[in-house]
Amino acid sequence: MTTQSVKLELAVGIFVLIGILALGWLSIKMARMELVGGNFMTIHAHFTSISGLRSGAAVEISGVEVGRVNQIELDTKQMDALVTMKIRTNVAIQEDAIASVRTKGLIGDRFVKISPGASDTLLKSGDRLVQTEPAIDFEELISQFIHGSVK
């Protein structure tokens, strides 16, 4: 093995390593994941229906993304959906804000829309949004329309 071939192999190895690191960084950014905690607070909300909402869905205020849905689970005591959201800490959310499950477009992804409240009291990490609006179930609405029971 000559020194020229060793230098070439070393250069190719470094190039491949940089490429792998760049792909890893890009995949993390594309998935919108955080390597370390980040500056987020955790907010909880109970919904009677979250039909179609998934972990990782956007949380928006006035159309601006301010966080993501972190976890969805069934609250077996209240028998409703408990949604845990990670919201940027620089976003102030009033205790009387309203969280609702909405759809982007007619058949788009579900997301959580937070409508600001008027209270001077702000939520802290771990607090719960009390006022929520469930997702609209279009299949149920169509079924009611077909069977003539729409109110």
C-alpha positions, -999 to 999 in steps of 0.1 A, spaced: 0 0 0 14 33 -10 10 65 9 -10 79 -20 -36 51 -17 -38 56 21 -44 93 17 -71 86 -9 -88 60 14 -87 84 43 -102 112 22 -130 89 10 -137 78 46 -139 114 59 -162 123 30 -185 93 37 -186 102 74 -195 138 67 -222 126 43 -237 103 69 -237 130 96 -254 154 71 -281 129 63 -287 123 100 -290 160 107 -313 165 78 -336 136 88 -339 150 123 -348 184 110 -373 170 85 -390 150 112 -390 182 134 -375 164 163 -353 179 190 -321 163 200 -321 179 234 -351 191 254 -355 225 236 -374 254 250 -409 239 253 -435 237 280 -460 209 283 -497 217 282 -525 191 286 -561 191 272 -590 167 275 -612 162 243 -644 142 239 -632 133 204 -599 137 186 -608 117 155 -579 117 131 -554 137 153 -520 121 156 -489 125 177 -466 150 159 -495 171 146 -491 209 146 -504 232 174 -513 266 159 -523 300 172 -536 324 146 -523 301 119 -487 302 132 -472 269 144 -462 272 181 -458 236 190 -466 199 184 -488 172 198 -465 151 219 -487 123 232 -523 111 229 -538 87 254 -571 76 268 -580 89 302 -597 59 317 -612 79 346 -630 105 325 -632 82 294 -619 109 270 -588 117 251 -559 133 269 -537 153 245 -503 164 257 -488 193 237 -453 208 236 -455 245 232 -426 269 228 -419 287 261 -419 321 245 -456 317 236 -480 330 263 -512 310 266 -540 323 288 -559 300 312 -592 306 294 -578 299 259 -598 274 238 -582 243 222 -600 228 192 -592 200 168 -594 213 132 -586 200 97 -564 217 72 -586 220 41 -614 196 34 -595 164 37 -562 176 52 -543 166 83 -558 173 118 -541 199 140 -548 216 173 -559 253 171 -556 274 202 -578 305 203 -563 330 228 -583 340 258 -586 373 277 -574 363 311 -543 378 327 -533 344 342 -510 324 319 -506 287 318 -473 271 331 -457 239 320 -478 210 332 -511 230 333 -543 220 316 -564 239 290 -600 235 304 -620 247 274 -618 224 244 -638 217 212 -638 182 198 -631 173 162 -660 174 137 -669 140 125 -679 144 89 -690 108 85 -715 113 113 -727 145 99 -733 129 64 -750 100 80 -773 123 99 -781 143 68 -789 111 48 -811 98 75 -828 132 80 -818 137 116 -797 168 112 -807 195 136 
